[in-house]
């Protein structure tokens, strides 16, 4: 579990570094930008998949039961 979190953070950091480095480069390498975005989005996807969604409750039904 802890290793997965480390890998996820590493993907985000590597992706961010690649994108920032490629923007500062004079040639502005398209490959580095694409690789950076892919790493960054993969890391964000892994974080998002680990977060559980909030359970939506219907307040109308809940308030109707209380009355």
Rosetta blueprint (number, residue, H / E / L):
1 X L
2 X H
3 X H
4 X H
5 X H
6 X H
7 X H
8 X H
9 X H
10 X H
11 X H
12 X H
13 X H
14 X H
15 X H
16 X H
17 X H
18 X H
19 X H
20 X H
21 X H
22 X H
23 X H
24 X H
25 X L
26 X L
27 X L
28 X L
29 X L
30 X H
31 X H
32 X H
33 X H
34 X H
35 X H
36 X H
37 X H
38 X H
39 X H
40 X H
41 X H
42 X H
43 X H
44 X H
45 X H
46 X H
47 X H
48 X H
49 X H
50 X H
51 X L
52 X L
53 X L
54 X L
55 X L
56 X L
57 X L
58 X L
59 X H
60 X H
61 X H
62 X H
63 X H
64 X H
65 X H
66 X H
67 X L
